[in-house]
Amino acid sequence: MLRILLLFMRRLWLPFVVFLGFSLMCVLVYRHLEGLSWQDALFWMIHPHAIELRHVRNATKLFSILVYVGVFGFQIWVAERVAVTIFKRQGVEAWRAMVNDVTIEKLQDHFIICGYGQVGRTVVDQLNRLKIPFVLIESNEGLCRELLKEKVLAIQGDAKRHDILQSAGIDRARGVCIVIDNDADNLYITVTAKALNPKARIITRAGQSRYAQAMRNSGADEVIIPEYEGGLMTGRMIAKFYPDSHTNLA
């Protein structure tokens, strides 16, 4: 919401300043022509139908026409600026960001996915297919813009930061899935997420087995080692070709 307000303020500051100057001029002229108070003069400018034609000078009538045309012109100017802001790329992106933020604030019992690499993409695809609510945290700004276009709930930022996890609704989340391609970052996020919500279920990716136990000790409920899991799956596939085999695959 703040991003949209700032965007509109940047687009509308010039019409606003010019309109203030125009309003001041109108009030001063009305006061000079008819001896009005500034409140009455301002009311005449905003509501020209309040002018009693039979009791004012011809100069006042002509000036009221100028005021009417001027106010109408400012309305068109503001409408044009608003339309351009909404339909330009920045406006569309700001609108998407606002809808994204509002939707995330309403989420309950969702999963937070940290990282949109090769593993993260697969996780997101699975959650979309299963219709499980989630919020994705990704540090790449360009990638986040693409995700917002696809209506994927996403937050651009570093998942190691408390405020980013809180923006993703860590206090309302059922769990966190940490699949960044960096074991040290994954370990740090595991500790942070568990501290912010001790009840959350934590699934963490480990690139090396030596990190797996440290992640479990830090609060991870499940630790996934993609290469190890891939090896197990490959072994099971090979075993299908040997039905008489008694190989015990872990």
N, C-alpha and C positions, 0 to 999 in steps of 0.2 A: 504493500500500500504506500509506504513512504517513497519507494522508487517511482511510482506513478505520479505522486504529488510533486516530487522534484522535477520530473520530466515536464509536467504541465506548467509548473511555475517558470521553467526556462523558456517555454514556448509563448507564455501569455504575459510576461512581465512588460513588454513594450506596449501592447494594447492597453494594459491596465494603467501604466504611467501616463500615456497620452490621454486616456479617458479621464483621469483625475484632473489633468490640466484643462481639458475641455469643459469639465463640470465646473471648475472654479471660474472659468471665463463666463459661463452661462449665468452662474449665480451673481457675479459682479454686474453683468449687463442688465439682468432683470431688476436688480436692486437700484441701478442707476435710472432705468426707464420708468419704473413704477413705484420706487421707494419701498420695496418689500423687505421683510426680514429675511435673513439667510435661509431659515427653515422653509418659508413660503416660496422663496426663489428656487430652492432645491426641489421642492414638490412640483412646481411648475415645469421644471426641466424633465423630471421623471414621468409626470402625468400631465401632458399638455392639454388634455381635455378639461382640466380644472380651470383653464383661463376663460373668463367671461368676456366674449368678444365685444360686447357693447360697452364695456367699461374700461377698455385699454386703448392705448395709442395704436396708430397704424404701424409705427416702427416696432412696437412690441409684437404685433401680429406677424410681421415679416420675419422678425428675429425668431419667433416660436417655430416658424416653418423651417428655418435653418437648424434650430435645435433638434427638431423631429428627424430631419434628414441625417443630421450628425449622429444621433443616438442609433438610428437604424443602420447607418454605416458601420458603427462600432459593433453592433450585434452580428453583422455579416463577417466582420474581421475576426471576431472571437470564434464564431462558428467554423470559419475556415481553418483557423489555427488548431482548434480542437479536432476537427476531422482529419487534418494532415497528421497530427500527433498520433491519433488512434490508428490510422491506416499505414503510417510509415513503419519501417522495420523496427525501430526502437520502441514505438508505441505498442506494436503487436507483441514484442518480446516482454515489455513491461506488464502488459495485460496477462500474458501467459504466466509470468512470474507471480503476479498477485493471485491468480486462480490456484496456482500450484501451492503457494504458501497457505492460503485459506483452507485448501483441502487437507494439507498435512496437519494443520492445527486441529482438525476434526477427527483425525485417525485415532483408533483405539485398537489395542491387541494386535498390532502389526509387527512386521519384521523390518529391521534396518539392515540394508545391504551396504557394506563398505567396499568400494572398488568396483569398477566396471571393465575389468580386463577380460581375458579369455574365460576364466572361471566365472567371474561375475556376470557376464552376458548369459552364460548357460543357466545360472541360478535365476536371473531375471526372467528368462524365457519360461522356465519351469513354473515359477510363481504366477506369471501371467496366465499360463495354461490352466493352473489349478485355482486361479482366482483368489489367491492369498494376498491380502493387502501388504504393501511394503513401501518403504522410502529408500531411495538410492542416494548414497553420498559419494560424490566423485569430484576430484580436485581439478580436472580439466574443464576450463570454462567453455570452450567451443563444443566439447562433447555434451556438456550439460544443456547448452542451447538446443542441440539436436534432440536430446531426450525430451525436453519440454515441448518441442514441435510434435513429437510422437505421443504426447500426453502421458509420459512416464513421470511419476512423482520423484523429483530429484532435488538435491541441495548441493550447490557448488561450494566446496571447502575441504579442509583437512579434517578427517575423521578423528584425529588425535586430540582435537580441541574440544573442550567441554561444551562450549556454546554451540558448536555445530551438531554434536550429538543431542543436545537439548532441543535444538531447532527441529531435529528429526523426530522428536517425541520419545526420547529414550525412557522417560518416566512412565509412559503409557504403553511401551512396546512389549510384546511377548518375548522377543529375542533379537539378537544381533548376529548377523553372518559377516565375518571379516575375511575377505578374500583378496586382499591387496598382495601384490607380488613383492613383498618385503617382510621377512620374518620379524625383524625388530619392530617395525611399525605395527604389525599384527599383534605382537605381544603387548605393546604399549596400549593399543586400543582395547584389547581384552581387559587389561587392568582398569582402564578408565571407565569402560562401559559397565563393568561389574560394580565399581564404586558408585556410579550414578544410579544404577538399578540392580540391586543384589538379586532380585527375583527373576531377572531376564535370563533366558537361555542363551548361551554363547556358543556359536559354532565358528571355529577359527581354522584358517588354512595355514599349514606349515610347509615351507619349501624343503626344509631339511629335518630329518627325524630328531636331531639333537635339540631342536626347539620345541618339539611336541610336548615333552614332559613339563618344560617350563611353562608352556601355555596352559596345560591342565592345572598345574599348581597355582596359576594366576587367576583361575576362575573359569576357564573354558570347559564347557560340558562335553563338547565333541571337538576333536582335532582331526582335520582332513589333510592327508598328504597326497596330492593329486597323482604324483608319479607312482607312489606305492599302490594307490587304489587302481590306477590304470594297469599296473603289473598284475595285480590280483585278477582283474577282469580278463586280461589277456590269457592268463594261466587257465582260468575256467573255460574260456572259449576253446583253447587247445585241448583241454581234457575231454571236451565233447566228442572229439575225434577218436578217443580211446575209451570206449564204454567199459572195457574190462579192467581199466586202470584203477588201482586203489590209492592213487596219489591223494594225500590229504592236503588240500589247499586251505590255508588259513583264511 
